[in-house]
């Protein structure tokens, strides 16, 4: 599977995860280089656009992503 289109510019990984390389590596292999359609950040990005993705949204927070997408 191809890498997520957002990976090169994803501020979550390029900034927030810089001090947690092991966790970043786990998330990248699971979501960014795997099933990125199930990444909470990607879900919000696709539904509402890049400006709507919260900086502190973790890839595994699909419930939060659903609430954001629904406007809640």
ABEGO torsion letter per residue (X at the ends): XBBBAAAAABAAAAAAAAABAAAAAAAAAAAAABBAAABAAAAAAAAAEAAABBAABBAABAAAAAAAAAGX
